[in-house]
Amino acid sequence: MKATTLDLRYKMKDILRAIDRGETVTVLYRGKEKARLVPIESKTEKELKPSDHPAFGMWKDREDMKDPVAYIRKLRDTPRYRDI
């Protein structure tokens, strides 16, 4: 699909529908190609679980975080700054 800059302004809903269908949209400015809008492959993003992230569970060996409620309570009860 080809769209002008005016189409981007006034027909954005139609352009987004074309992208949802998997079409690539070429943006024209004064008749010349300036950009391409390509749909993102969202299937791989939806299949990922939070536990698949490399940072998941990186603090599982810390002894002070075995009880998260107590850890947060301790953080809230201690003052941020000491009297100098």
C-alpha positions in Angstrom: 0.0 0.0 0.0 1.2 3.5 -0.7 0.2 6.5 1.4 0.9 10.2 1.2 1.7 12.4 4.1 -1.9 13.7 3.9 -3.2 10.1 4.1 -1.2 9.7 7.3 -3.0 12.6 8.7 -6.5 12.0 7.6 -6.7 8.2 7.0 -4.5 6.8 9.7 -7.2 4.3 10.7 -7.1 2.7 7.2 -3.3 2.6 7.2 -3.2 0.9 10.6 -5.8 -1.6 9.4 -3.5 -2.4 6.4 -0.6 -2.9 8.8 -2.8 -5.2 10.9 -3.4 -7.3 7.7 0.3 -7.7 7.3 0.8 -5.2 4.5 3.8 -2.9 4.2 2.9 0.8 3.8 5.2 3.0 1.8 5.0 6.7 2.7 5.3 9.1 -0.2 6.3 12.8 0.1 5.8 14.8 -3.1 5.6 11.5 -5.0 8.9 10.1 -3.7 9.3 7.2 -1.3 10.4 8.5 2.1 9.6 5.7 4.5 8.1 2.2 5.0 5.9 1.1 7.8 6.4 -2.6 8.4 4.2 -4.7 10.7 5.9 -6.0 13.8 5.9 -9.7 14.3 4.0 -9.8 17.6 3.6 -13.6 17.7 7.1 -14.1 19.2 6.5 -11.3 21.8 3.2 -12.9 22.9 4.8 -16.4 23.3 7.5 -15.1 25.6 6.9 -15.6 29.3 8.4 -13.3 32.0 10.4 -16.3 33.3 12.2 -16.5 29.9 13.9 -13.1 30.6 17.5 -13.5 31.6 17.1 -11.2 34.6 14.3 -13.5 36.1 15.5 -15.1 39.3 18.8 -13.4 39.5 18.4 -12.7 43.2 17.1 -16.1 44.1 20.3 -16.9 46.1 20.1 -13.8 48.3 19.5 -14.7 52.0 18.0 -11.3 52.9 15.2 -11.7 50.3 13.9 -15.0 51.4 10.9 -13.3 53.0 10.0 -10.4 50.6 7.4 -8.8 53.0 10.0 -8.6 55.8 12.6 -7.2 53.4 10.3 -4.4 52.2 9.1 -3.6 55.8 12.8 -3.3 56.8 13.4 -0.9 53.9 10.4 1.2 54.8 11.3 1.4 58.5 14.9 2.5 58.1 15.6 6.2 57.5 17.1 7.3 54.2 19.6 9.7 55.7 21.6 9.6 58.8 21.9 12.6 61.1 25.3 14.2 60.4 
